[in-house]
Amino acid sequence: DIHLETLRALREFNSHIAAVATPVLYRSGQLLETRLIEDMPEGDGGGTPAAGLLPKD
C-alpha cells in the first residue's frame, strides 16, 4: 500500500535526521541530558496531574 510505504519512508527519513542532529545539538549544549523531572514540587496529591506545577497566586 502506498500510504504504508510513504509512512515507512518518512519514519526512516526522521531517523536519519535525528541521528545527524543529536550529536550536533549535544555538542552545542542545546540538548538536555534527560527529560525526566528530578525535583517534583510538592502538590496536594489530588486534582489535575499538573496541580503542583501551576504558579501560586
C-alpha positions in Angstrom: 0.0 0.0 0.0 1.3 3.4 -1.0 0.3 5.0 2.4 2.3 2.5 4.4 5.3 2.8 2.1 5.2 6.6 2.5 4.9 6.4 6.3 7.8 4.0 6.4 9.9 6.3 4.2 9.1 9.3 6.4 10.0 7.4 9.6 13.3 6.4 8.1 14.0 10.0 7.0 13.2 11.2 10.5 15.6 8.6 12.0 18.4 9.8 9.7 17.8 13.5 10.6 17.7 12.6 14.3 20.9 10.6 14.0 22.7 13.6 12.4 21.2 16.3 14.6 21.6 14.6 18.0 25.4 14.9 18.3 25.4 18.4 16.8 22.8 19.6 19.4 24.6 17.8 22.2 27.9 19.5 21.4 26.4 22.9 21.2 24.6 22.5 24.6 21.1 22.6 23.1 20.2 19.0 24.1 19.2 18.1 27.7 20.9 15.1 29.4 17.4 13.8 30.4 13.8 14.8 30.0 13.0 13.4 33.5 11.9 15.8 36.2 14.4 15.4 39.0 12.8 17.6 41.7 9.0 17.1 41.8 7.3 20.0 43.5 5.1 19.1 46.5 1.5 19.0 45.4 -1.7 18.4 47.2 -1.9 14.9 45.8 -5.2 15.5 44.1 -6.8 17.4 41.3 -5.2 17.8 38.0 -1.9 16.0 37.4 -0.1 19.3 36.9 -1.6 20.8 40.1 1.9 21.1 41.7 3.3 22.8 38.7 0.9 25.7 38.5 2.1 29.1 39.8 0.7 30.1 43.2 -1.2 33.4 43.3 
